Structures are given as C-alpha cells and as structure tokens.
Amino acid sequence: MNNIPVREERTLRFHILRHNPQDSESVPHQQVFEIQEADSMTLFIALNEIRENLDSSLQFDFVCRAGICGSCAMIINGKPGLACRTLTRDLPEDIFLAPLPVFELISDLSVNTGKWMRAISERLETWVHNRQEEVDLQQLEAPMEQSLAYSIYELERCIECGCCIAACGTAQMRDQFVGAVGLNKIARFRLDPRDEREDTDFYELIGDESGVFGCLTLLGCEDVCPKELPLAAQLAYMRRKMASV
C-alpha cells in the first residue's frame, strides 16, 4: 500500500511589481497572475509559464537555471533570492515578487547588476597587481599552499547575483558603499600572494565609510547569500587589517 501523502494541488497567486522605465507612460503597479502549482515547480518555471501563457511582456532574467549565473535574483516575499533555486512548495499561495533595489531597473523583475558590478571592480581594481614591468607568467601560475588556495577559492565562489547588496541597509542609504560583494572581492586579492599591493593601497580603496567602516554589521548579506559565503568573517578580517595600517 502506498503511504506517500498526496500533496493538494494549489492555485498560486503571483503579485508582481511591473514597471518599464523606458516607457514614459509606464506607472509602477502590481499585477496578479494565477497558475496551478506543479510538482517540483521553481519560481523560474512558474515565471516562464506566466510569460508563455499569460503575459509575454513580463521581463525577468535567467541564463543557467542552476544557481550559478546569479541573473535571476529578485525580491521574493520581501527577501532577496534566486528564482531558479526557490521551490514554490516552500512558499505560501500568495507570492510577491519585485526587482532588486539599488541596481538600475531595466523592466519589471530585470535589473542591471552587471553595470554595478563592473563599476565596483574598476573602482577596487580587482585584478592581480604586479609592480614588475614585465610579468613572469610562470611566477603567476606557480603552485601555492593548498589551504591558501582553498581560502581564495572560497571567496571566488561569489556569483555576483546582487542579493547581498539588495539586503544591505547601508548600500540603500549610501550609493558609494561597496557592499559585501566589494569587500569580498578585495579580501580575495588581499589574500593572494601574487598581488604586490601594500596594506596602505587597500586602505585607500576601502578604509573609510564607503568600505569596511561603513558596514552596520546587520548581517543581512550573509543571511541571503545563495552560496553561503562567510561574508561577516571577511568583513572582520578586513577591519582588523585596516585598523592596523
């Protein structure tokens, strides 16, 4: 006898914030769509069903559908998350979706995280700095201690989805704040022995209220990071380094 409980079919109501800033007649408003929940349905699947069957103008982003690219990040019932990794069975029947704050709105649930991330990378100079006129590629590719390589790899797992920025109160108050993703980037290069910058160089980049000393330590970034990166630990590490400069 099959004792597996049968899940009751639900009608899901999606309350989606709609707005196209490129359209002068567009006014921000909430639109409700109803669909039947399917087994193992994710928000990504649900949004595609809405776009295919109910409203082809709905805009949202996706690429990998596997929680790797970070492009489908959005506000899900008040909390940043990835649509492709969020199962509807873990949500109530009424689901409220909105675009990530802080980033430039493209339309509906689509925001330009790439523009923000590139600006931060250029501002923080997130590449290996070598003071030699001619770079020795063999030296750059030389093996390093496994524990150090793992620590750097741990920080490299950031997918730049923007969830940490959307959950950050400071980032929403100060447009110059680099946020957890920026501090994570700089911590990665601070660990890398191939980067020849001095501590004072890093201090000039993030040693003020737009960097390590601007964080209110609310830990919203770490709470919503889909890769569960140790963002609070990296902040503490960078603060100790900056305080000693």
Buried (B, 14 or more C-beta within 10 A) or exposed (E): EEEEEEEEEBEBBBBBBBBBEEEEEEEEEEBEBEBEBBEEBBBBBBBBBBBEEEEEEBBBBBEEBEBBBBBBBBBBBEBBBBBBBBEBEEBEEEBBBBBBBBBEBBBBBBBBBEEBBEEBBEBBBBEBEBEEEEEEEEEEEEEEEEEEEEBBEBBEEBBBBBBBBBBBEBBEEBEEBBBBBBBBBBBBBBBBEBBEBEEEBBBEBBBEEBBBEBBEEEBBBBBBBBBEBBBBEBBBBBBEBBEEE
